[in-house]
Amino acid sequence: MISVEEALKIVDQNIFDFGTEEVTLSESLHRILKEDWYADRPLPPYDRVTMDGIAIVYESFQSGRTQFKIEAIAAAGDPQKKLKNNANCMEVMTGSILPMNTDTVIRYEDLSIIDDVATITIDSIKDKQNVHYKGEDRGVGALLVSQNRRISSAEIGVGASIGKTSVLVSKIPKVMVISTGDELVEVEKQPLAHQIRRSNVHTVLSKLKSIGINAASDHLNDNVEEIKIKIKKYLDLYDVLLLSGGVSKGKYDFLPEVLDSLSVEKLFHRVKQRPGKPFWLGNYKKQCMVFAFPGNPISSFMCMHRYFIPWLEKSLCGNYPKKQFAVLGADVQFKPDLDFFVEVELSYKATGQCVALPKRGNGSGDLANLVEADAFLALPAGKDVFLKGEAYEFFWYR
């Protein structure tokens, strides 16, 4: 049995590269960008009016003029217009190009317009106000979005603004999610007294879907030959196998011996942690990673978020997710010399401090308790009392 720190080092030594592919801009949402995006024109591309109103020459107002005859209207989408007389003004709409020979915009709320004459009704205005000047945000060739970023709606908007019709992204790994155990039945079936419905596979599939991976799934009964035949096939077809159950010390926990017989290199088995002690990790010919989680739902869920999700993130974008910390909202006692991943409800104080309130359930089989919490707070081995106000790393699952 190894420590959590040792397990994490081994995970880090087995990062994969799934390659890249091109997709359309609309298909790139939630994918990992594998190219840098640069401005193909200044941003904004012209002196942009930011308020509906009139455009004037500031010098005219400064010299005492407060009334301006309206020469024309400049709407968004019109080619740039030109003010012919500096004593006049031009009506302008938000998003339009600032007319030539003008430099300042006064909004309609600060005007009175009668018979095509605009009168400024406030005492002071600022030179060049309400204008977003050409190149003020970024110049031509400026780096707008760097690679290895997960694409959100913000990046989609930037991509559209620079004409990115196709986007280079990390390939999504092919993932197979497998549950094991004779006691499990399908969701739509009524379980007998000795049976339970499959839940782990649906939990894992939904988490994968939330990060853009549509994984396949299967269920294997506690039959060595059946398990061996299916796993052998999936090792060659998929980049990642996520297994649930069959890795503890029971007589029907066949996965470790089956994986060994199929030449899957065991990287570790059993970690000094609760929940999730029986966690098994392996690598098949450096082409398929095998994460074999314990069958108890909390154990499986925690191991996925502490080990698989960070591994996937680094495999896709080269970096682990940023660490997040919260302070305990209540004391926790835990005597075993293990890393303890306690379920917590997160909230924020008015000061911005994140507080983790423990929501301890009835062990690693208490699936319903996950609904009461938001994350796992990592309490390190080596102490048995964790005090309110102490800060520790947490792992979101919401």
DRENDO-410948 format. One line per 5 residues: number of its first residue (from 1); their letters; for each residue x, y, z of C-alpha. Coordinates in Angstrom, 2 decimals, decimal comma. Layout:
<rs>
NUM> A> X:Y:Z ~ ...
</rs>
This chain:
<rs>
1> MISVE> 0,00:0,00:0,00 ~ 1,38:3,41:-0,96 ~ 0,71:6,98:0,19 ~ -1,45:9,44:-1,70 ~ 1,67:11,45:-2,53
6> EALKI> 3,35:8,39:-4,03 ~ 0,21:7,52:-5,99 ~ 0,03:11,02:-7,42 ~ 3,68:10,87:-8,53 ~ 2,99:7,63:-10,38
11> VDQNI> -0,09:9,12:-12,02 ~ 2,05:12,07:-13,13 ~ 4,62:9,72:-14,68 ~ 1,94:8,20:-16,90 ~ 0,46:11,23:-18,64
16> FDFGT> -0,79:10,49:-22,17 ~ -0,80:12,55:-25,37 ~ -3,95:11,89:-27,39 ~ -2,89:14,03:-30,36 ~ -4,80:16,85:-32,03
21> EEVTL> -7,57:17,36:-34,56 ~ -9,38:20,24:-36,27 ~ -13,02:20,98:-35,51 ~ -15,35:23,84:-36,39 ~ -15,56:26,79:-34,04
26> SESLH> -19,04:25,79:-32,86 ~ -17,83:22,25:-32,12 ~ -14,85:23,45:-30,07 ~ -16,80:24,39:-26,92 ~ -15,25:22,68:-23,83
31> RILKE> -12,35:21,33:-25,90 ~ -8,66:22,08:-25,16 ~ -7,16:24,62:-27,58 ~ -3,85:23,48:-29,11 ~ -2,92:26,64:-31,03
36> DWYAD> -2,35:30,31:-30,21 ~ -4,87:32,85:-31,47 ~ -3,65:36,27:-32,64 ~ -5,49:39,42:-33,61 ~ -5,81:39,69:-37,39
41> RPLPP> -6,77:43,38:-37,11 ~ -6,73:46,02:-34,38 ~ -9,30:45,60:-31,59 ~ -11,48:47,50:-31,94 ~ -10,87:47,79:-35,69
46> YDRVT> -11,98:51,43:-35,79 ~ -12,75:54,34:-33,47 ~ -15,99:52,94:-32,08 ~ -18,81:55,01:-30,61 ~ -19,92:53,59:-27,23
51> MDGIA> -23,05:55,69:-26,58 ~ -26,02:56,84:-28,65 ~ -25,83:60,62:-28,97 ~ -23,91:63,22:-30,98 ~ -20,27:63,46:-32,05
56> IVYES> -18,60:66,88:-31,90 ~ -15,21:68,54:-32,01 ~ -14,27:68,98:-28,35 ~ -12,51:72,28:-29,09 ~ -15,85:73,79:-30,12
61> FQSGR> -17,40:73,01:-26,72 ~ -14,27:74,20:-24,94 ~ -14,52:77,55:-26,71 ~ -18,04:78,03:-25,28 ~ -20,35:76,48:-27,90
66> TQFKI> -23,23:74,42:-26,46 ~ -25,56:74,26:-29,48 ~ -24,76:72,19:-32,57 ~ -26,69:71,78:-35,77 ~ -27,06:68,11:-36,76
71> EAIAA> -25,53:67,43:-40,18 ~ -26,37:63,72:-40,53 ~ -26,71:60,38:-38,72 ~ -23,98:57,73:-38,49 ~ -25,45:54,30:-37,79
76> AGDPQ> -23,63:51,09:-36,85 ~ -22,64:49,38:-40,08 ~ -22,36:52,60:-42,11 ~ -19,04:53,47:-43,76 ~ -17,24:56,25:-41,94
81> KKLKN> -18,86:59,66:-42,43 ~ -17,28:63,11:-42,27 ~ -18,35:66,20:-40,36 ~ -18,18:69,11:-42,77 ~ -18,44:72,00:-40,31
86> NANCM> -16,67:71,97:-36,94 ~ -19,47:74,10:-35,47 ~ -21,95:71,33:-36,21 ~ -22,40:67,78:-34,93 ~ -23,43:64,38:-36,22
91> EVMTG> -25,84:61,99:-34,55 ~ -24,12:58,68:-33,82 ~ -25,33:55,27:-32,72 ~ -23,55:52,80:-30,44 ~ -21,16:50,67:-32,47
96> SILPM> -20,85:53,13:-35,34 ~ -17,54:54,51:-36,63 ~ -16,68:57,88:-35,11 ~ -17,12:60,40:-37,95 ~ -14,04:62,09:-39,37
101> NTDTV> -13,33:65,53:-37,92 ~ -14,96:64,60:-34,56 ~ -13,38:63,33:-31,36 ~ -15,96:63,36:-28,57 ~ -19,43:61,86:-28,06
106> IRYED> -22,17:63,27:-25,84 ~ -24,99:60,87:-24,96 ~ -28,64:61,69:-25,64 ~ -29,35:61,85:-21,88 ~ -27,15:64,99:-21,71
111> LSIID> -28,81:66,73:-24,67 ~ -31,91:68,51:-25,76 ~ -32,71:68,23:-29,49 ~ -35,16:70,64:-31,11 ~ -35,47:71,26:-34,88
116> DVATI> -32,25:69,40:-35,68 ~ -30,26:71,44:-33,19 ~ -28,64:69,62:-30,26 ~ -28,07:71,59:-27,04 ~ -25,73:70,24:-24,37
121> TIDSI> -27,56:70,37:-21,02 ~ -24,66:69,56:-18,68 ~ -21,85:71,83:-17,56 ~ -18,83:69,69:-18,36 ~ -17,76:66,95:-20,72
126> KDKQN> -14,43:65,22:-21,21 ~ -12,28:65,29:-24,31 ~ -12,60:62,01:-26,27 ~ -15,31:60,64:-23,98 ~ -17,54:57,72:-25,03
131> VHYKG> -15,18:56,59:-27,78 ~ -13,44:53,19:-27,87 ~ -10,39:54,00:-29,95 ~ -8,92:51,79:-32,68 ~ -6,43:49,26:-31,30
136> EDRGV> -7,08:50,36:-27,72 ~ -7,67:46,74:-26,60 ~ -5,13:44,87:-28,74 ~ -2,95:45,66:-31,72 ~ -2,57:43,62:-34,92
141> GALLV> -0,73:40,37:-34,15 ~ -1,35:40,54:-30,40 ~ -1,80:37,19:-28,63 ~ -5,48:36,92:-27,70 ~ -5,82:33,31:-26,51
146> SQNRR> -2,94:30,98:-25,69 ~ -3,01:27,25:-26,33 ~ -3,82:24,65:-23,67 ~ -6,85:26,64:-22,50 ~ -10,24:24,98:-22,18
151> ISSAE> -12,54:26,74:-24,63 ~ -15,54:28,47:-23,08 ~ -18,13:30,80:-24,57 ~ -15,64:33,67:-24,01 ~ -13,04:32,02:-26,25
156> IGVGA> -15,73:31,19:-28,81 ~ -16,56:34,90:-29,05 ~ -12,90:35,85:-29,52 ~ -12,47:33,12:-32,13 ~ -15,46:34,39:-34,08
161> SIGKT> -14,10:37,94:-33,96 ~ -10,84:36,87:-35,66 ~ -12,46:34,58:-38,21 ~ -11,53:31,19:-36,75 ~ -13,75:28,87:-38,77
166> SVLVS> -11,69:25,81:-37,76 ~ -9,89:25,21:-34,48 ~ -7,00:22,91:-33,54 ~ -7,88:21,04:-30,34 ~ -6,76:18,02:-28,32
171> KIPKV> -8,36:14,79:-29,44 ~ -10,90:13,46:-26,99 ~ -9,80:10,06:-25,65 ~ -11,99:7,05:-26,27 ~ -13,23:6,01:-22,84
176> MVIST> -14,99:2,82:-21,75 ~ -16,75:2,78:-18,37 ~ -17,26:-0,69:-16,91 ~ -19,15:-1,82:-13,82 ~ -18,69:-5,27:-12,34
181> GDELV> -20,65:-7,46:-9,96 ~ -23,50:-10,01:-9,99 ~ -25,47:-7,92:-7,52 ~ -26,02:-5,08:-10,01 ~ -29,09:-4,73:-12,25
186> EVEKQ> -30,12:-2,12:-14,82 ~ -31,76:1,11:-13,69 ~ -35,13:0,25:-15,21 ~ -35,36:-3,10:-13,41 ~ -36,85:-3,77:-10,00
191> PLAHQ> -34,01:-5,22:-7,91 ~ -34,57:-8,30:-5,78 ~ -33,75:-8,24:-2,10 ~ -30,13:-9,24:-2,79 ~ -29,60:-6,82:-5,68
196> IRRSN> -29,01:-3,10:-6,25 ~ -29,30:-0,90:-9,35 ~ -26,19:0,18:-11,24 ~ -25,32:3,70:-10,15 ~ -21,54:4,12:-10,37
201> VHTVL> -21,45:3,78:-14,15 ~ -24,12:6,49:-14,54 ~ -22,31:8,78:-12,11 ~ -19,08:8,41:-14,06 ~ -20,73:8,73:-17,48
206> SKLKS> -22,51:11,93:-16,47 ~ -19,30:13,45:-15,11 ~ -17,51:12,63:-18,35 ~ -20,34:14,13:-20,38 ~ -20,07:17,36:-18,37
211> IGINA> -16,47:17,77:-19,60 ~ -17,24:16,90:-23,22 ~ -16,60:13,13:-23,30 ~ -19,31:10,78:-24,51 ~ -18,01:7,48:-23,18
216> ASDHL> -19,20:3,94:-23,89 ~ -20,22:1,59:-21,07 ~ -20,60:-2,08:-20,25 ~ -21,33:-4,34:-17,31 ~ -19,42:-7,52:-16,45
221> NDNVE> -20,65:-10,28:-14,17 ~ -18,34:-11,96:-11,67 ~ -17,08:-14,51:-14,17 ~ -13,34:-14,67:-14,80 ~ -13,57:-15,81:-18,42
226> EIKIK> -16,22:-13,24:-19,33 ~ -14,19:-10,47:-17,69 ~ -11,01:-11,56:-19,45 ~ -12,59:-11,73:-22,91 ~ -14,26:-8,33:-22,61
231> IKKYL> -11,31:-6,52:-21,02 ~ -8,91:-7,93:-23,64 ~ -11,08:-6,48:-26,41 ~ -11,52:-3,09:-24,74 ~ -7,79:-2,66:-24,04
236> DLYDV> -7,15:-2,56:-27,79 ~ -10,17:-0,40:-28,65 ~ -10,02:2,36:-26,03 ~ -7,56:4,92:-24,66 ~ -8,93:4,73:-21,12
241> LLLSG> -10,80:2,08:-19,14 ~ -12,64:3,23:-16,02 ~ -13,68:0,20:-13,98 ~ -15,82:0,09:-10,89 ~ -15,63:-2,82:-8,45
246> GVSKG> -13,72:-6,07:-8,42 ~ -10,41:-4,74:-6,99 ~ -10,72:-5,45:-3,27 ~ -9,70:-8,68:-1,49 ~ -12,91:-10,66:-1,91
251> KYDFL> -13,03:-14,07:-3,58 ~ -14,90:-12,61:-6,54 ~ -12,65:-9,57:-7,00 ~ -11,05:-10,90:-10,18 ~ -9,84:-7,72:-11,86
256> PEVLD> -6,23:-7,59:-10,57 ~ -5,46:-11,15:-11,72 ~ -7,27:-10,69:-15,04 ~ -5,43:-7,43:-15,79 ~ -2,13:-9,07:-14,90
261> SLSVE> -2,87:-12,00:-17,24 ~ -3,55:-9,53:-20,05 ~ -0,12:-7,87:-19,61 ~ -1,49:-4,67:-18,10 ~ 1,36:-3,19:-16,07
266> KLFHR> 0,23:-2,64:-12,50 ~ 1,40:0,80:-11,41 ~ -0,05:0,51:-7,91 ~ -2,80:-1,24:-5,95 ~ -4,13:0,10:-2,65
271> VKQRP> -3,56:3,64:-1,45 ~ -3,40:4,93:2,14 ~ -6,64:6,87:1,93 ~ -10,27:6,79:2,93 ~ -12,42:6,32:1,01
276> GKPFW> -10,88:4,47:-1,94 ~ -8,15:2,35:-0,37 ~ -8,38:-0,54:-2,95 ~ -7,82:1,79:-5,96 ~ -5,81:0,05:-8,75
281> LGNYK> -3,96:1,80:-11,58 ~ -2,36:0,24:-14,64 ~ -0,92:0,98:-18,07 ~ -1,41:-1,26:-21,11 ~ 1,42:-0,95:-23,64
286> KQCMV> 1,41:2,83:-23,12 ~ -1,73:2,98:-25,25 ~ -4,49:2,46:-22,68 ~ -4,67:3,63:-19,07 ~ -6,72:1,55:-16,65
291> FAFPG> -8,27:3,21:-13,61 ~ -9,90:0,49:-11,52 ~ -11,93:2,14:-8,75 ~ -13,41:0,38:-5,73 ~ -17,08:-0,55:-6,08
296> NPISS> -18,40:1,50:-3,16 ~ -19,95:4,62:-4,74 ~ -18,21:7,25:-2,59 ~ -14,84:5,53:-3,12 ~ -15,33:5,37:-6,87
301> FMCMH> -16,52:8,98:-7,07 ~ -13,68:10,34:-4,95 ~ -10,94:8,46:-6,85 ~ -12,33:9,74:-10,12 ~ -12,09:13,36:-8,99
306> RYFIP> -8,77:13,09:-7,16 ~ -6,87:11,00:-9,72 ~ -8,58:10,57:-13,07 ~ -9,86:14,11:-13,70 ~ -6,46:15,76:-12,93
311> WLEKS> -4,70:13,08:-15,04 ~ -7,06:13,77:-17,94 ~ -6,63:17,54:-17,61 ~ -2,85:17,31:-17,73 ~ -2,96:14,79:-20,61
316> LCGNY> -5,11:17,17:-22,65 ~ -3,61:20,55:-21,82 ~ -0,26:19,92:-20,15 ~ -1,21:21,33:-16,76 ~ -3,07:20,17:-13,69
321> PKKQF> -6,13:22,14:-12,58 ~ -5,32:25,02:-10,24 ~ -5,42:24,02:-6,59 ~ -8,35:25,33:-4,57 ~ -8,46:25,70:-0,79
326> AVLGA> -11,15:26,17:1,84 ~ -11,15:26,53:5,61 ~ -12,90:23,98:7,77 ~ -16,24:25,15:9,11 ~ -16,11:22,68:12,00
331> DVQFK> -13,60:20,43:13,77 ~ -13,03:16,95:12,31 ~ -11,62:13,95:14,15 ~ -10,18:11,03:12,18 ~ -7,90:8,54:13,92
336> PDLDF> -6,64:6,18:11,15 ~ -3,26:7,24:9,74 ~ -4,70:7,75:6,26 ~ -5,45:10,69:4,00 ~ -9,12:11,41:4,60
341> FVEVE> -11,29:12,85:1,82 ~ -14,30:14,18:3,67 ~ -17,43:15,34:1,89 ~ -18,07:19,04:2,49 ~ -20,63:21,69:1,66
346> LSYKA> -18,96:24,85:0,38 ~ -20,05:28,42:1,05 ~ -18,48:31,87:0,96 ~ -18,30:34,49:3,66 ~ -18,80:38,18:2,87
351> TGQCV> -15,00:38,50:3,04 ~ -14,71:36,05:0,13 ~ -13,31:33,23:2,28 ~ -14,40:29,75:1,18 ~ -15,72:27,63:4,05
356> ALPKR> -16,03:23,82:3,95 ~ -18,63:22,40:6,29 ~ -18,17:18,62:6,78 ~ -21,12:16,43:5,71 ~ -19,98:13,03:6,93
361> GNGSG> -22,27:10,21:5,88 ~ -22,39:6,54:6,83 ~ -19,27:5,37:5,05 ~ -18,22:4,82:1,43 ~ -21,49:3,14:0,53
366> DLANL> -23,66:6,14:1,44 ~ -24,32:7,41:-2,08 ~ -27,20:9,64:-1,01 ~ -24,86:11,72:1,16 ~ -23,13:13,08:-1,97
371> VEADA> -26,24:15,17:-2,60 ~ -25,68:17,00:0,70 ~ -22,18:18,15:-0,27 ~ -20,25:19,83:-3,09 ~ -16,67:18,61:-2,85
376> FLALP> -14,10:16,41:-1,14 ~ -11,79:18,16:1,33 ~ -8,35:16,48:1,52 ~ -7,25:16,03:5,14 ~ -3,66:14,69:5,17
381> AGKDV> -2,42:11,71:7,15 ~ -0,25:12,34:10,20 ~ -2,78:13,96:12,52 ~ -6,13:12,95:13,93 ~ -7,70:16,32:14,80
386> FLKGE> -8,40:18,96:12,15 ~ -9,54:22,26:13,58 ~ -12,14:24,75:12,42 ~ -10,41:27,54:10,49 ~ -7,57:25,39:9,11
391> AYEFF> -7,24:25,49:5,31 ~ -7,05:22,40:3,10 ~ -7,26:21,58:-0,60 ~ -10,64:20,57:-1,98 ~ -11,92:18,88:-5,12
396> WYR> -15,22:20,05:-6,60 ~ -17,63:17,51:-7,97 ~ -20,47:19,94:-8,68
</rs>
